[in-house]
């Protein structure tokens, strides 16, 4: 069942969303050669604690992994698509890219967002990968209007990404969000006609998160049970926003 949010619910989600945005901006400012992903993890946990928020990911149980996720952040570097785990051994180098995904629960409602950031200068193909993924997210956001359908959102991502010569990840998808981190519906980054195609209505909130590979779309999970990487070793980018459907158009809850 898709849960539509009241105006009061959306205001609470806005507050959690802006906190996540603030934490991501602080983490982005930390990124430089020599920093570890565990350094970022410690900073994020401190920021959420100081804000009186509960990190959404830490302790979240995932049946496929058979365990609860142990960190506040997912930090995925280069060929890592999603769910990379912070580590003191993972030291960022010039030319890397890092995807940072995190969420928080505040006043009973969740915010969830992701960014991919270059470490210094990156090559032209990587720049285009990041630009295309950001643009795909923005085009999907524009489809978040009453009367459109879910496939309009999914198709906007797929069409833009494939037109630029990149591929969308198919194993991992966006989702509804609200008083739970993951709600219905699933939001693939491509049109999956096996799924339902609900009409978008006011009060619906989706976490839209294109994951885009520079090479082929295939992924595999490493032996840690969490980290998903591209099968062909190509780089991957990930951006995410929580977006509400309103009578005034899309309302991005995870940025000012």
Buried (B, 14 or more C-beta within 10 A) or exposed (E): EBBBBEEEBBEBBBBBBBBBBEBBEEBEEEBEEEBBBBBBBBBBBEBBEEBEBBBBBBEBEBEEBEEEBEBBBBBBBBBBBBBBBBBEEBBBEEBBBBBBBBBBBBEEBBBBBBBBBBBEEBEEEBEBBBEBBBBBBBBBBBBBBBEBBBBBBBBBBBBBBBEBEBBBBBBBBBBBBBBBBBBEBBBBBBBBEEBEEEEBEBBBBBBBBBBBBBBEBBBEBEEEEBBBBBEBEBBBBBBBBBBBBBEEEBBBBBEE
